[in-house]
Amino acid sequence: MSENAANSIMETKICKDAIVSELQKKKVHLFYCLECEELARNIAAESDHITLQSINWRSFADGFPNLFINNAHEIRGQHVAFLASFSSPAVIFEQISVIYLLPRLFVASFTLVLPFFPTGSFERMEEEGDVATAFTMARIVSNIPISRGGPTSVVIYDIHALQERFYFADQVLPLFETGIPLLTKRLQQLPESEKIIVAFPDDGAWKRFHKLLDQYSTVVCTKVREGDKRIVRLKEGNPSGCHVVIVDDLVQSGGTLIECQKVLAAHGAAKVSAYVTHGVFPNSSWDRFTHKNNGVEEAFAYFWITDSCPQTVKAIGNKAPFEVLSLAGSIADALQI
């Protein structure tokens, strides 16, 4: 057999395998909360196997939800998912009401996609009387009814404390994903002349992410107490002359990132950027990072976040140094698991 013929047979086999793989993909009906509409549309654009479905998000005169799931009969026997955003306690109840009903509509399977698990930083009881709201949220999610296909799958990205995976009961199947591949892809697009080093603001971030970023040299910072203050210091690594990218799972006020940037710059970093999967930024705290004046506002060359917090994405628009790395493709893939 000639080499050309062999290559032609191989190409035909690869093509057939690709077609079979496409045919084996399940068709998913994706519902979503209003905050996540743009992300939902981006997810559907990633795959012909994802169809968007709608819900009438209405309220009664007293403010309580008056909800209606459209095409409820059409989703019987189908694979169904719901894209949620628990951005505030006010929107959780209406979404939980929908989430608890969808599996009971005789669907073949049900998946909850909750990119940001919002109570994750409140997982510990340090003294009697503390309320571990992360555990409470996990219990709420764990009580989602099973569908005809079995337990609900729950997709979460970069949950704050790794031990929280054990908070979920056996009635659900948590799938913990990460946004780090989006960062590594973006870093590969930067000029080759830049020597990139990854920095972790504390040991917790290092434990979580260092194995996912082992192709890069690393710097680790630490927080130490000096009187009533917590000071960020360089623990290990040398950032001198490098483009240093600080990596963490979430940001709220951004104080730690700013202090970390100062330390890195003082130790000779040529440029500092940041990545967090979840840009929470309560009270518009993202504004302290925007490029508008000389000083701390211009300290970060890039600030990458994902679209796990839709309200933040809407607020920052195209404001430098922010860039949004979308989870849409990753979520579309997760819906096929």
DONU-757583 format. One record per residue (C-alpha): residue number from 1; residue in one letter; x, y, z. Coordinates in Angstrom, 3 decimals. Layout:
<drengus>
DRENGU  num  residuo        c1        c2        c3
DRENGU  NUM        A         X         Y         Z
...
</drengus>
This chain:
<drengus>
DRENGU  num  residuo        c1        c2        c3
DRENGU    1        M     0.000     0.000     0.000
DRENGU    2        S     1.351     3.426    -0.932
DRENGU    3        E     2.041     6.069     1.688
DRENGU    4        N    -0.657     8.317     0.183
DRENGU    5        A    -3.231     5.535     0.402
DRENGU    6        A    -2.286     4.805     4.003
DRENGU    7        N    -2.592     8.473     4.884
DRENGU    8        S    -5.988     8.638     3.177
DRENGU    9        I    -7.254     5.643     5.178
DRENGU   10        M    -5.967     7.190     8.396
DRENGU   11        E    -7.668    10.534     7.621
DRENGU   12        T   -10.931     8.737     6.855
DRENGU   13        K   -10.750     6.838    10.148
DRENGU   14        I   -10.066    10.058    12.095
DRENGU   15        C   -13.006    11.716    10.354
DRENGU   16        K   -15.314     8.788    11.168
DRENGU   17        D   -14.174     8.778    14.792
DRENGU   18        A   -14.904    12.495    15.026
DRENGU   19        I   -18.393    12.001    13.577
DRENGU   20        V   -19.113     9.127    15.978
DRENGU   21        S   -17.873    11.254    18.875
DRENGU   22        E   -20.194    14.087    17.862
DRENGU   23        L   -23.165    11.742    17.535
DRENGU   24        Q   -22.485    10.317    20.992
DRENGU   25        K   -22.704    13.731    22.647
DRENGU   26        K   -25.862    14.299    24.612
DRENGU   27        K   -28.229    17.131    23.852
DRENGU   28        V   -28.593    19.428    26.841
DRENGU   29        H   -31.397    21.889    27.560
DRENGU   30        L   -29.837    24.785    29.455
DRENGU   31        F   -31.931    27.032    31.698
DRENGU   32        Y   -30.347    30.057    33.351
DRENGU   33        C   -30.960    32.898    35.786
DRENGU   34        L   -31.270    36.415    34.418
DRENGU   35        E   -27.807    37.453    35.600
DRENGU   36        C   -26.228    34.650    33.574
DRENGU   37        E   -27.968    35.259    30.265
DRENGU   38        E   -24.833    36.429    28.433
DRENGU   39        L   -22.755    33.525    29.764
DRENGU   40        A   -25.555    31.085    28.886
DRENGU   41        R   -25.618    32.370    25.307
DRENGU   42        N   -21.845    32.020    25.081
DRENGU   43        I   -22.083    28.435    26.363
DRENGU   44        A   -24.739    27.584    23.764
DRENGU   45        A   -22.543    29.128    21.056
DRENGU   46        E   -19.801    26.632    21.971
DRENGU   47        S   -21.881    23.574    21.052
DRENGU   48        D   -24.719    22.625    18.734
DRENGU   49        H   -25.754    20.134    21.417
DRENGU   50        I   -26.808    22.835    23.877
DRENGU   51        T   -30.236    24.444    23.542
DRENGU   52        L   -31.224    27.430    25.637
DRENGU   53        Q   -34.528    27.309    27.496
DRENGU   54        S   -36.295    30.124    29.302
DRENGU   55        I   -38.040    30.860    32.582
DRENGU   56        N   -40.471    33.652    33.344
DRENGU   57        W   -38.892    35.407    36.318
DRENGU   58        R   -41.832    37.313    37.757
DRENGU   59        S   -42.830    38.461    41.238
DRENGU   60        F   -46.080    38.772    43.130
DRENGU   61        A   -47.095    42.108    44.602
DRENGU   62        D   -45.502    41.191    47.920
DRENGU   63        G   -42.127    40.613    46.231
DRENGU   64        F   -42.057    36.807    46.426
DRENGU   65        P   -41.248    34.915    43.226
DRENGU   66        N   -43.940    34.071    40.677
DRENGU   67        L   -42.040    31.732    38.368
DRENGU   68        F   -42.918    29.695    35.309
DRENGU   69        I   -40.717    27.165    33.476
DRENGU   70        N   -41.452    27.342    29.768
DRENGU   71        N   -41.650    24.150    27.670
DRENGU   72        A   -41.841    21.946    30.764
DRENGU   73        H   -43.446    19.090    28.818
DRENGU   74        E   -40.788    19.208    26.096
DRENGU   75        I   -37.912    18.490    28.492
DRENGU   76        R   -39.301    15.148    29.688
DRENGU   77        G   -36.704    12.467    29.066
DRENGU   78        Q   -34.098    15.100    28.164
DRENGU   79        H   -30.805    16.118    29.740
DRENGU   80        V   -31.340    19.394    31.592
DRENGU   81        A   -28.977    21.890    33.223
DRENGU   82        F   -29.389    25.143    35.113
DRENGU   83        L   -26.793    27.934    35.171
DRENGU   84        A   -26.984    29.719    38.521
DRENGU   85        S   -25.516    32.834    40.088
DRENGU   86        F   -25.951    33.140    43.848
DRENGU   87        S   -24.704    36.726    43.853
DRENGU   88        S   -26.836    37.793    46.811
DRENGU   89        P   -29.175    36.164    49.343
DRENGU   90        A   -32.072    37.932    47.602
DRENGU   91        V   -31.739    35.889    44.388
DRENGU   92        I   -30.937    32.524    45.947
DRENGU   93        F   -34.477    31.613    46.967
DRENGU   94        E   -36.026    32.053    43.520
DRENGU   95        Q   -33.256    30.041    41.878
DRENGU   96        I   -33.396    27.262    44.467
DRENGU   97        S   -37.137    27.008    43.791
DRENGU   98        V   -36.413    26.346    40.119
DRENGU   99        I   -33.445    24.076    40.839
DRENGU  100        Y   -35.542    21.860    43.116
DRENGU  101        L   -38.314    21.541    40.518
DRENGU  102        L   -36.394    20.830    37.313
DRENGU  103        P   -35.194    17.317    38.307
DRENGU  104        R   -38.787    16.366    39.106
DRENGU  105        L   -40.045    17.100    35.595
DRENGU  106        F   -39.126    13.555    34.487
DRENGU  107        V   -35.827    14.649    32.967
DRENGU  108        A   -33.146    12.129    32.020
DRENGU  109        S   -30.489    13.927    34.080
DRENGU  110        F   -29.997    17.227    35.840
DRENGU  111        T   -26.846    19.341    36.211
DRENGU  112        L   -26.479    22.476    38.303
DRENGU  113        V   -23.719    24.791    37.115
DRENGU  114        L   -22.758    27.154    39.934
DRENGU  115        P   -19.461    28.668    38.732
DRENGU  116        F   -18.902    30.633    41.952
DRENGU  117        F   -19.745    29.043    45.307
DRENGU  118        P   -20.306    32.347    47.128
DRENGU  119        T   -20.082    31.359    50.793
DRENGU  120        G   -16.828    29.462    50.352
DRENGU  121        S   -14.727    31.840    52.437
DRENGU  122        F   -16.993    31.330    55.459
DRENGU  123        E   -16.329    27.660    56.077
DRENGU  124        R   -14.845    27.618    59.589
DRENGU  125        M   -16.109    27.910    63.138
DRENGU  126        E   -13.296    29.529    65.112
DRENGU  127        E   -15.332    30.078    68.242
DRENGU  128        E   -18.666    28.945    69.636
DRENGU  129        G   -21.407    30.889    67.912
DRENGU  130        D   -19.744    31.254    64.496
DRENGU  131        V   -22.021    30.140    61.659
DRENGU  132        A   -20.320    28.197    58.842
DRENGU  133        T   -22.498    29.422    55.989
DRENGU  134        A   -20.484    27.441    53.422
DRENGU  135        F   -21.652    24.245    55.089
DRENGU  136        T   -25.238    25.535    55.125
DRENGU  137        M   -25.091    26.300    51.389
DRENGU  138        A   -23.651    22.850    50.689
DRENGU  139        R   -26.568    21.278    52.595
DRENGU  140        I   -29.071    23.289    50.549
DRENGU  141        V   -27.446    22.153    47.311
DRENGU  142        S   -27.183    18.570    48.575
DRENGU  143        N   -30.960    18.380    48.950
DRENGU  144        I   -31.694    18.829    45.254
DRENGU  145        P   -34.093    15.985    44.338
DRENGU  146        I   -32.734    13.158    42.218
DRENGU  147        S   -33.901    12.929    38.606
DRENGU  148        R   -34.847     9.795    36.681
DRENGU  149        G   -31.173     9.491    35.773
DRENGU  150        G   -29.916     9.640    39.329
DRENGU  151        P   -28.224    12.262    41.527
DRENGU  152        T   -27.717    15.834    40.385
DRENGU  153        S   -24.283    16.809    39.093
DRENGU  154        V   -23.022    20.092    40.549
DRENGU  155        V   -20.305    21.932    38.606
DRENGU  156        I   -18.280    24.449    40.630
DRENGU  157        Y   -15.104    26.326    39.700
DRENGU  158        D   -12.203    26.852    42.102
DRENGU  159        I   -14.116    26.463    45.338
DRENGU  160        H   -12.365    28.535    48.005
DRENGU  161        A   -11.457    25.850    50.540
DRENGU  162        L   -10.619    22.408    49.170
DRENGU  163        Q   -12.128    20.636    52.183
DRENGU  164        E   -15.540    21.997    51.175
DRENGU  165        R   -15.890    19.172    48.687
DRENGU  166        F   -16.643    17.009    51.720
DRENGU  167        Y   -19.511    19.254    52.803
DRENGU  168        F   -21.753    17.879    50.056
DRENGU  169        A   -23.921    14.847    50.826
DRENGU  170        D   -24.090    11.700    48.714
DRENGU  171        Q   -27.356    12.842    47.085
DRENGU  172        V   -25.367    15.022    44.651
DRENGU  173        L   -22.210    14.527    42.586
DRENGU  174        P   -19.926    17.588    42.874
DRENGU  175        L   -17.634    18.213    39.909
DRENGU  176        F   -14.854    20.639    40.809
DRENGU  177        E   -13.344    22.424    37.819
DRENGU  178        T   -10.730    25.163    37.526
DRENGU  179        G   -10.246    28.277    35.443
DRENGU  180        I    -6.457    27.927    35.409
DRENGU  181        P    -6.314    26.473    31.842
DRENGU  182        L    -7.819    29.769    30.633
DRENGU  183        L    -4.946    31.624    32.282
DRENGU  184        T    -2.226    29.377    30.871
DRENGU  185        K    -3.678    29.764    27.379
DRENGU  186        R    -3.669    33.544    27.760
DRENGU  187        L    -0.108    33.610    29.085
DRENGU  188        Q     1.038    31.668    26.037
DRENGU  189        Q    -0.271    34.525    23.891
DRENGU  190        L     1.960    37.105    25.555
DRENGU  191        P     5.233    38.138    23.882
DRENGU  192        E     7.894    35.457    24.104
DRENGU  193        S    10.367    38.055    25.305
DRENGU  194        E     8.550    38.300    28.639
DRENGU  195        K     9.864    35.970    31.302
DRENGU  196        I     6.781    34.992    33.282
DRENGU  197        I     6.834    33.928    36.911
DRENGU  198        V     3.746    32.963    38.899
DRENGU  199        A     3.290    34.404    42.387
DRENGU  200        F     1.006    33.106    45.117
DRENGU  201        P    -0.175    35.574    47.768
DRENGU  202        D    -0.116    32.913    50.493
DRENGU  203        D     0.519    29.220    51.139
DRENGU  204        G    -3.148    28.394    50.559
DRENGU  205        A    -3.023    29.647    46.965
DRENGU  206        W     0.251    27.765    46.430
DRENGU  207        K    -1.245    24.490    47.679
DRENGU  208        R    -4.279    24.924    45.441
DRENGU  209        F    -2.651    25.958    42.174
DRENGU  210        H     1.058    25.196    42.004
DRENGU  211        K     0.633    21.763    40.385
DRENGU  212        L    -1.525    23.323    37.655
DRENGU  213        L     1.203    25.893    36.928
DRENGU  214        D     4.328    23.799    37.353
DRENGU  215        Q     5.671    24.922    33.962
DRENGU  216        Y     6.430    28.307    35.525
DRENGU  217        S     8.898    29.351    38.202
DRENGU  218        T     7.107    30.536    41.315
DRENGU  219        V     7.229    33.139    44.026
DRENGU  220        V     5.376    32.670    47.308
DRENGU  221        C     4.341    35.521    49.580
DRENGU  222        T     3.128    35.262    53.142
DRENGU  223        K     1.147    37.372    55.592
DRENGU  224        V     2.721    38.101    58.954
DRENGU  225        R     1.370    40.018    61.927
DRENGU  226        E     3.118    43.151    63.121
DRENGU  227        G     1.075    44.475    66.013
DRENGU  228        D    -2.464    44.958    64.752
DRENGU  229        K    -1.427    44.909    61.094
DRENGU  230        R    -1.019    42.038    58.650
DRENGU  231        I     1.987    42.617    56.431
DRENGU  232        V     2.699    40.822    53.142
DRENGU  233        R     6.264    39.671    52.709
DRENGU  234        L     8.218    37.639    50.176
DRENGU  235        K     8.657    34.100    51.483
DRENGU  236        E    10.524    32.429    48.627
DRENGU  237        G    11.474    32.976    44.992
DRENGU  238        N    13.058    35.816    43.027
DRENGU  239        P    10.822    38.081    40.905
DRENGU  240        S    13.642    40.368    39.726
DRENGU  241        G    13.378    41.345    36.044
DRENGU  242        C    10.294    39.192    35.416
DRENGU  243        H     6.649    39.645    34.523
DRENGU  244        V     5.063    38.293    37.698
DRENGU  245        V     1.459    37.043    37.622
DRENGU  246        I    -0.256    36.805    41.008
DRENGU  247        V    -2.715    33.878    41.054
DRENGU  248        D    -5.560    33.318    43.501
DRENGU  249        D    -9.074    31.899    43.487
DRENGU  250        L   -11.007    35.082    44.307
DRENGU  251        V   -10.702    38.748    45.123
DRENGU  252        Q   -12.949    40.920    47.268
DRENGU  253        S   -11.488    44.251    48.402
DRENGU  254        G    -8.182    43.552    46.638
DRENGU  255        G    -6.054    44.721    49.562
DRENGU  256        T    -3.901    41.594    49.632
DRENGU  257        L    -3.204    41.792    45.890
DRENGU  258        I    -2.144    45.421    46.170
DRENGU  259        E     0.210    44.696    49.067
DRENGU  260        C     1.596    41.698    47.205
DRENGU  261        Q     2.231    43.862    44.134
DRENGU  262        K     4.156    46.374    46.237
DRENGU  263        V     6.396    43.643    47.644
DRENGU  264        L     7.073    42.158    44.203
DRENGU  265        A     7.873    45.568    42.724
DRENGU  266        A    10.214    46.306    45.629
DRENGU  267        H    12.073    43.079    44.835
DRENGU  268        G    12.621    44.073    41.214
DRENGU  269        A     9.630    42.694    39.296
DRENGU  270        A     9.608    44.274    35.832
DRENGU  271        K     5.832    44.012    35.552
DRENGU  272        V     3.036    42.654    37.765
DRENGU  273        S    -0.322    41.227    36.679
DRENGU  274        A    -3.050    39.289    38.476
DRENGU  275        Y    -5.464    36.443    37.825
DRENGU  276        V    -8.426    35.394    39.946
DRENGU  277        T   -11.151    33.003    38.894
DRENGU  278        H   -13.836    34.914    40.797
DRENGU  279        G   -13.853    38.696    40.662
DRENGU  280        V   -16.304    39.322    43.510
DRENGU  281        F   -15.385    42.989    44.139
DRENGU  282        P   -18.158    44.054    46.555
DRENGU  283        N   -18.955    47.785    46.677
DRENGU  284        S   -17.242    48.347    43.304
DRENGU  285        S   -13.824    47.657    44.830
DRENGU  286        W   -12.613    46.815    41.298
DRENGU  287        D   -12.378    50.569    40.711
DRENGU  288        R    -9.142    50.835    42.713
DRENGU  289        F    -7.406    48.760    40.015
DRENGU  290        T    -8.550    50.665    36.911
DRENGU  291        H    -5.992    52.615    34.898
DRENGU  292        K    -6.840    56.252    35.489
DRENGU  293        N    -4.019    57.853    37.474
DRENGU  294        N    -0.391    57.151    38.212
DRENGU  295        G     0.223    55.098    41.316
DRENGU  296        V    -1.452    51.942    42.589
DRENGU  297        E    -4.167    52.174    39.938
DRENGU  298        E    -1.529    51.598    37.244
DRENGU  299        A     0.405    48.989    39.194
DRENGU  300        F    -1.101    46.001    37.343
DRENGU  301        A    -0.368    45.451    33.669
DRENGU  302        Y    -3.194    42.916    33.310
DRENGU  303        F    -5.942    41.804    35.640
DRENGU  304        W    -7.633    38.633    34.407
DRENGU  305        I   -10.925    37.361    35.792
DRENGU  306        T   -13.495    34.869    34.505
DRENGU  307        D   -17.203    35.502    33.965
DRENGU  308        S   -18.185    33.486    37.048
DRENGU  309        C   -19.527    36.696    38.641
DRENGU  310        P   -21.727    38.237    35.905
DRENGU  311        Q   -22.421    41.484    37.726
DRENGU  312        T   -18.704    42.247    37.964
DRENGU  313        V   -18.218    41.518    34.262
DRENGU  314        K   -21.005    43.945    33.420
DRENGU  315        A   -19.550    46.611    35.718
DRENGU  316        I   -15.955    46.567    34.514
DRENGU  317        G   -16.843    46.660    30.808
DRENGU  318        N   -13.643    47.256    28.847
DRENGU  319        K   -11.839    49.073    31.648
DRENGU  320        A    -8.084    48.453    31.686
DRENGU  321        P    -6.321    46.470    33.055
DRENGU  322        F    -9.232    44.015    33.211
DRENGU  323        E    -9.694    41.177    30.728
DRENGU  324        V   -12.431    38.559    31.019
DRENGU  325        L   -11.536    34.938    30.256
DRENGU  326        S   -14.821    33.165    29.601
DRENGU  327        L   -15.716    29.854    31.218
DRENGU  328        A   -18.206    29.158    28.396
DRENGU  329        G   -16.141    26.521    26.605
DRENGU  330        S   -15.178    24.765    29.818
DRENGU  331        I   -18.805    24.673    31.006
DRENGU  332        A   -19.962    23.342    27.632
DRENGU  333        D   -17.443    20.507    27.988
DRENGU  334        A   -18.516    19.826    31.585
DRENGU  335        L   -22.112    19.408    30.483
DRENGU  336        Q   -21.011    16.434    28.382
DRENGU  337        I   -19.491    14.538    31.328
</drengus>
